[in-house]
Each structure stands twice: as structure tokens, then as C-alpha cells.
Amino acid sequence: MDVLVMLNELPEQSPVLAQVNSVPSASASERPMRDVVTLFGVPNAESLALALAAALESSRAGVSGEDPLDVTRNVGVWPERGAIGDAAWLDRSTGQVVKREVEIPIAVLLETAGRLLADCGQGIRRLLAGLLMPDGPEGPRRAIAFSFAPAAAGARLSGESLLASLREADGLTTDTEES
């Protein structure tokens, strides 16, 4: 899973804790689908893990019969309500855009976030530290790109895969990419 985690320190711009959006590629030969996780306000390890859990769970929810690369998801994360949003895709047989509501209960997000913190809490804290570095030229919006692969059995996030991707990125590389 390719994820861009962005920090927007201006919480008045959103009533949610985080926003998760999938960004599909235009073709299979380009970069794979990327989830963009935007955190609002001043995050902590738990809120970052909750947002990453929403990205993981919303991608696992899937849409039966559709290629997951063709599905666009937009999900807001509320600490008391869970993740709520929608998924949309083009039905190849009819040519119509199909939209489906996505709702992930807070209990599911908390369980997944807890597993993420248990499995790779150090990597999440390093990612958070990179996001919270003092302002650079990019101002109050900072972003860090990384990839991780959920384990095939149970689709759980592997702490080692996240840590390996962070090490591969030579520490925490800041991306100034806007989406």
C-alpha cells in the first residue's frame, strides 16, 4: 500500500481528525494507487495510527467485482464515530459511475490502530516525528510518502515492512507534493 501522510496544522479547515482519499493511477503502467492521509491539527501516535487504520480498512473493504485500482475512496475519520465516506467506480458493463457508502465502525478502527501500534509503534512514532519537524520551506503543510504491504494472511500490517520502507527512504524523506 502506497501512502502519502500529510499534516495540515490548521484544524479549522476540517471538522474531522483525518481525511483518507485514494488516488488511482491513470494507467496500470504508472505508479500504483496511492492513499493520501491528511491529518488535521496536532497529531499524536494514536491519531496517526487511527488514520492509517482507516486507510487500511477502507482499502480492505473492497468493492465486489471491481478492480481495486479503479475505485476512488473518500473517507473522513472521526474519533467518536469511526470512518465515514464513499467509494466510486465506473461500471465497465454499463459505463455508469457507481457510488457506495463506506462506514467503518470506531471499534474496528481502534482494534486495527492498536495492532498497528503494537506491531510497528516505533515506525509510526518516527513518521510522526518527521511530520512534526519545525516548519520548513513548505510551511504548515508537510507530507511524507512511504509504502507498506499488509501481510497476506489476515491482511495485517507488518511492522517490519513499514520499518523497512522507512529505512529505505533514508530516514524520513519529506515530500512537498500537494494533492
Residue frames relative to the residue before (quaternion, step in Angstrom):
aa qw qx qy qz dx dy dz
M 1.0000 0.0000 0.0000 0.0000 0.00 0.00 0.00
D 0.2385 -0.7628 0.5918 0.1055 3.54 -0.83 1.07
V 0.0036 0.8209 -0.5670 0.0674 3.59 -0.60 1.15
L 0.1449 -0.7242 0.6665 0.1017 3.51 -1.14 0.77
V 0.1299 -0.7883 0.5989 0.0558 3.59 -0.59 1.14
M 0.0904 -0.8008 0.5921 -0.0020 3.52 -0.69 1.18
L 0.2055 -0.7522 0.6127 0.1289 3.53 -1.18 0.63
N 0.0349 -0.7540 0.6560 0.0005 3.52 -0.88 1.02
E 0.2575 -0.8245 0.4897 0.1190 3.56 -0.23 1.29
L 0.5938 0.5565 -0.3683 0.4495 3.59 1.26 -0.01
P 0.1856 -0.8487 0.4835 0.1073 3.62 0.24 1.26
E 0.5774 0.6032 -0.3924 0.3857 3.61 1.13 -0.43
Q 0.5888 0.5897 -0.3697 0.4110 3.59 1.22 -0.22
S 0.8064 0.1223 -0.0747 0.5737 3.60 1.21 -0.19
P 0.3920 -0.7234 0.5152 0.2400 3.59 -0.98 0.80
V 0.6373 0.5380 -0.3226 0.4476 3.60 1.27 -0.14
L 0.5996 -0.5447 0.4532 0.3719 3.54 -1.34 0.34
A 0.7886 -0.0881 0.1082 0.5989 3.56 1.00 -0.91
Q 0.2360 -0.7245 0.6282 0.1572 3.52 -1.35 0.36
V 0.1144 -0.7770 0.6170 0.0499 3.57 -0.94 0.92
N 0.0254 0.7891 -0.6108 0.0600 3.56 -0.75 1.09
S 0.2861 -0.7194 0.5985 0.2060 3.55 -1.04 0.75
V 0.1532 -0.7663 0.6198 0.0709 3.53 -1.07 0.79
P 0.1963 -0.8081 0.5425 0.1187 3.61 -0.17 1.22
S 0.4786 -0.6393 0.5095 0.3204 3.55 -1.21 0.49
A 0.5832 -0.5960 0.4236 0.3538 3.57 -1.18 0.51
S 0.7965 0.0164 -0.0118 0.6043 3.59 1.13 -0.58
A 0.6481 -0.5474 0.3699 0.3788 3.53 -1.23 0.47
S 0.6390 0.5431 -0.3370 0.4280 3.61 1.13 -0.54
E 0.6069 0.5421 -0.3585 0.4576 3.59 1.22 -0.33
R 0.7453 -0.3347 0.3049 0.4894 3.53 -1.36 -0.19
P 0.5305 -0.6406 0.4444 0.3327 3.61 -1.02 0.73
M 0.7136 -0.4198 0.3243 0.4575 3.53 -1.31 0.19
R 0.1503 -0.7767 0.6083 0.0641 3.53 -1.08 0.79
D 0.2713 -0.7103 0.6218 0.1876 3.53 -1.12 0.73
V 0.1855 -0.7548 0.6215 0.0982 3.53 -0.97 0.92
V 0.1042 -0.7802 0.6167 0.0144 3.55 -0.66 1.18
T 0.0686 -0.7929 0.6054 0.0083 3.57 -0.61 1.16
L 0.1820 -0.7730 0.6029 0.0768 3.55 -0.70 1.15
F 0.2086 -0.7787 0.5809 0.1127 3.57 -0.99 0.83
G 0.7694 0.2923 -0.2451 0.5123 3.57 -1.03 0.80
V 0.6463 -0.4742 0.4043 0.4405 3.53 -1.22 -0.57
P 0.2213 -0.8185 0.5176 0.1151 3.60 -0.29 1.23
N 0.1993 -0.7107 0.6495 0.1823 3.50 -1.41 0.19
A 0.7339 -0.4199 0.2769 0.4564 3.59 -1.25 0.11
E 0.6571 0.5221 -0.3142 0.4438 3.58 1.00 -0.79
S 0.6786 0.4681 -0.3073 0.4753 3.61 0.91 -0.82
L 0.6177 0.5215 -0.3439 0.4777 3.60 1.07 -0.66
A 0.6558 0.4989 -0.3102 0.4742 3.60 0.93 -0.85
L 0.6295 0.5268 -0.3323 0.4645 3.61 1.03 -0.73
A 0.6626 0.4927 -0.2990 0.4784 3.60 0.98 -0.83
L 0.6503 0.4936 -0.3144 0.4844 3.61 0.99 -0.80
A 0.6128 0.5401 -0.3381 0.4673 3.58 1.09 -0.71
A 0.6394 0.5166 -0.3261 0.4669 3.59 1.01 -0.77
A 0.6352 0.5137 -0.3316 0.4719 3.60 1.00 -0.76
L 0.6769 0.4933 -0.2878 0.4644 3.56 0.89 -0.94
E 0.7034 0.4667 -0.2728 0.4616 3.60 0.80 -0.98
S 0.6619 0.4908 -0.3300 0.4605 3.62 0.95 -0.73
S 0.6511 0.4830 -0.3300 0.4836 3.60 1.06 -0.58
R 0.6456 0.5121 -0.3163 0.4700 3.59 1.12 -0.60
A 0.5508 0.6286 -0.3997 0.3763 3.59 1.12 -0.59
G 0.1215 -0.8582 0.4909 0.0877 3.55 1.08 -0.76
V 0.2717 -0.7078 0.6257 0.1835 3.49 -1.36 0.22
S 0.4307 -0.7403 0.4469 0.2581 3.57 -0.43 1.21
G 0.8318 0.2238 -0.1897 0.4712 3.51 -1.00 0.93
E 0.6890 0.4512 -0.2863 0.4896 3.60 1.21 -0.05
D 0.5142 -0.6040 0.5123 0.3292 3.51 -1.21 0.60
P 0.4534 -0.7160 0.4484 0.2840 3.62 -0.63 1.02
L 0.5975 0.5698 -0.3708 0.4252 3.61 1.18 -0.37
D 0.6779 0.4896 -0.2852 0.4683 3.58 1.22 -0.42
V 0.6136 0.5667 -0.3375 0.4341 3.59 1.26 -0.22
T 0.1725 -0.7575 0.6232 0.0898 3.55 -0.94 0.98
R 0.0922 -0.8021 0.5897 0.0217 3.57 -0.81 1.05
N 0.0414 -0.7521 0.6575 0.0184 3.54 -1.15 0.76
V 0.0830 0.8163 -0.5560 0.1332 3.55 -0.43 1.26
G 0.2305 -0.7413 0.6148 0.1392 3.55 -1.02 0.88
V 0.2424 -0.7721 0.5739 0.1252 3.58 -1.07 0.76
W 0.0606 -0.7760 0.6277 -0.0088 3.55 -0.74 1.16
P 0.4941 -0.6891 0.4318 0.3075 3.61 -0.80 0.92
E 0.7424 0.3916 -0.2331 0.4910 3.61 1.08 -0.55
R 0.7505 0.4070 -0.2085 0.4771 3.63 1.17 -0.45
G 0.5074 -0.6154 0.4507 0.4010 3.58 1.11 -0.55
A 0.6289 -0.5071 0.4154 0.4180 3.56 -1.19 -0.59
I 0.0096 0.7972 -0.5996 0.0700 3.54 -0.79 1.09
G 0.3111 0.7415 -0.5505 0.2244 3.54 -0.91 0.93
D 0.4477 -0.6737 0.5029 0.3045 3.54 -1.06 -0.73
A 0.2431 -0.7114 0.6380 0.1667 3.48 -1.40 0.29
A 0.0421 -0.7965 0.6031 0.0088 3.59 -1.02 0.76
W 0.0630 0.7814 -0.6176 0.0630 3.53 -1.14 0.69
L 0.4754 -0.6425 0.5185 0.3039 3.55 -1.28 0.35
D 0.3325 -0.7202 0.5770 0.1947 3.56 -0.75 1.09
R 0.3780 -0.7728 0.4669 0.2046 3.57 -0.43 1.23
S 0.6655 0.5165 -0.3212 0.4326 3.60 1.04 -0.63
T 0.7809 0.3108 -0.1703 0.5144 3.62 1.01 -0.72
G 0.3982 -0.7200 0.4749 0.3123 3.59 1.17 -0.50
Q 0.5426 0.6219 -0.3854 0.4127 3.57 1.31 0.14
V 0.4430 -0.6439 0.5475 0.2988 3.55 -1.20 0.59
V 0.1597 -0.7778 0.6053 0.0554 3.55 -0.85 1.06
K 0.1039 -0.7941 0.5981 0.0294 3.55 -0.95 0.90
R 0.0369 -0.7924 0.6088 -0.0072 3.55 -1.01 0.87
E 0.4448 -0.6761 0.5139 0.2845 3.55 -1.01 0.79
V 0.1771 -0.7535 0.6261 0.0945 3.54 -1.16 0.75
E 0.0886 0.7785 -0.6169 0.0736 3.56 -0.86 0.97
I 0.0562 -0.7812 0.6216 -0.0102 3.53 -0.73 1.13
P 0.4075 -0.7413 0.4742 0.2440 3.60 -0.50 1.14
I 0.6172 -0.5697 0.4023 0.3643 3.56 -1.15 0.68
A 0.6089 0.5635 -0.3616 0.4253 3.62 1.03 -0.70
V 0.6493 0.5013 -0.3116 0.4795 3.60 1.00 -0.81
L 0.6602 0.5037 -0.3099 0.4631 3.59 0.94 -0.89
L 0.6589 0.5096 -0.3144 0.4554 3.59 0.93 -0.86
E 0.6423 0.5142 -0.3263 0.4654 3.59 1.00 -0.78
T 0.6782 0.4791 -0.2879 0.4772 3.59 0.90 -0.94
A 0.6433 0.5138 -0.3204 0.4685 3.59 0.98 -0.84
G 0.6311 0.5301 -0.3276 0.4620 3.59 1.02 -0.76
R 0.6502 0.4984 -0.3113 0.4816 3.59 1.01 -0.82
L 0.6322 0.5295 -0.3337 0.4567 3.57 1.01 -0.82
L 0.6766 0.4818 -0.2967 0.4713 3.58 0.90 -0.89
A 0.6568 0.5005 -0.3160 0.4670 3.60 1.01 -0.77
D 0.7218 0.4567 -0.2443 0.4590 3.58 0.93 -0.94
C 0.8346 0.0239 0.0461 0.5485 3.58 0.91 -0.86
G 0.1018 0.8391 -0.5233 0.1081 3.56 0.96 0.88
Q 0.6360 0.5305 -0.3353 0.4491 3.58 0.99 -0.77
G 0.6596 0.5019 -0.3059 0.4684 3.60 0.95 -0.83
I 0.6383 0.5118 -0.3209 0.4771 3.59 1.03 -0.79
R 0.6623 0.4976 -0.3106 0.4661 3.59 0.96 -0.80
R 0.6285 0.5154 -0.3337 0.4775 3.60 1.08 -0.67
L 0.6287 0.5208 -0.3217 0.4796 3.55 1.02 -0.81
L 0.6471 0.5156 -0.3032 0.4728 3.58 0.96 -0.89
A 0.6431 0.5210 -0.3259 0.4568 3.60 0.93 -0.86
G 0.6428 0.5184 -0.3189 0.4651 3.57 1.02 -0.75
L 0.6620 0.5025 -0.2997 0.4685 3.57 1.02 -0.79
L 0.7363 0.4357 -0.2226 0.4673 3.57 1.04 -0.78
M 0.3474 0.7344 -0.5122 0.2787 3.60 1.23 0.20
P 0.6185 -0.5518 0.3890 0.4020 3.61 -1.07 0.63
D 0.6924 -0.5092 0.3285 0.3916 3.53 -1.20 0.70
G 0.1491 -0.7474 0.6433 0.0736 3.48 -1.06 0.89
P 0.7932 -0.3048 0.2049 0.4857 3.57 -1.17 -0.40
E 0.6430 0.5485 -0.3324 0.4187 3.59 1.17 -0.46
G 0.4745 -0.7040 0.4271 0.3111 3.62 1.25 -0.02
P 0.8113 -0.3048 0.1865 0.4626 3.58 -1.15 -0.54
R 0.6586 0.4508 -0.3248 0.5075 3.63 1.22 -0.05
R 0.0505 0.7861 -0.6117 0.0736 3.56 -0.59 1.16
A 0.0716 -0.8001 0.5952 0.0229 3.56 -1.14 0.60
I 0.0888 -0.7635 0.6381 0.0444 3.52 -1.16 0.73
A 0.2334 -0.7729 0.5791 0.1129 3.56 -0.79 1.05
F 0.1606 0.7590 -0.6246 0.0896 3.55 -1.13 0.73
S 0.2824 -0.7390 0.5871 0.1714 3.54 -1.32 0.30
F 0.0329 0.7618 -0.6469 -0.0081 3.51 -1.24 0.55
A 0.2789 -0.7576 0.5712 0.1485 3.53 -1.18 0.59
P 0.3586 -0.7121 0.5544 0.2389 3.59 -0.63 1.06
A 0.5262 -0.6213 0.4720 0.3380 3.58 -1.01 0.79
A 0.5700 -0.6288 0.4038 0.3415 3.57 -0.95 0.84
A 0.7044 0.4267 -0.2721 0.4977 3.60 0.92 -0.81
G 0.8431 0.0590 -0.0783 0.5288 3.54 -0.45 1.19
A 0.3347 -0.7768 0.4737 0.2453 3.61 1.27 -0.04
R 0.3136 0.7437 -0.5250 0.2700 3.57 0.97 0.85
L 0.5060 -0.6392 0.4873 0.3130 3.54 -1.10 0.68
S 0.3081 -0.7464 0.5639 0.1732 3.55 -0.87 0.95
G 0.4422 -0.7025 0.4961 0.2549 3.55 -0.71 1.08
E 0.6452 0.5245 -0.3247 0.4507 3.57 1.00 -0.78
S 0.6541 0.5077 -0.3347 0.4500 3.61 0.97 -0.76
L 0.6375 0.5050 -0.3316 0.4781 3.59 1.03 -0.72
L 0.6692 0.4912 -0.3075 0.4651 3.58 0.88 -0.90
A 0.6377 0.5246 -0.3318 0.4560 3.59 0.98 -0.78
S 0.6650 0.4908 -0.3195 0.4635 3.59 0.95 -0.81
L 0.6348 0.5123 -0.3337 0.4725 3.59 1.06 -0.67
R 0.6416 0.5066 -0.3240 0.4762 3.59 1.01 -0.77
E 0.6339 0.5421 -0.3177 0.4510 3.56 1.02 -0.88
A 0.6673 0.4959 -0.2930 0.4722 3.56 1.07 -0.73
D 0.4418 -0.7130 0.4364 0.3257 3.57 1.33 0.22
G 0.7482 -0.2397 0.1304 0.6048 3.52 0.79 1.09
L 0.6515 -0.4612 0.3831 0.4648 3.51 -0.98 -0.82
T 0.1627 -0.8005 0.5741 0.0557 3.52 -0.34 1.28
T 0.3026 -0.7567 0.5508 0.1805 3.57 -0.75 1.01
D 0.2103 -0.7374 0.6350 0.0939 3.51 -0.98 1.01
T 0.2089 -0.7785 0.5727 0.1496 3.60 -0.89 0.76
E 0.3006 0.7827 -0.4797 0.2586 3.52 1.27 0.46
E 0.2029 -0.7566 0.6120 0.1091 3.60 -0.95 0.89
S 0.0703 -0.7925 0.6017 0.0700 3.58 -1.08 0.59
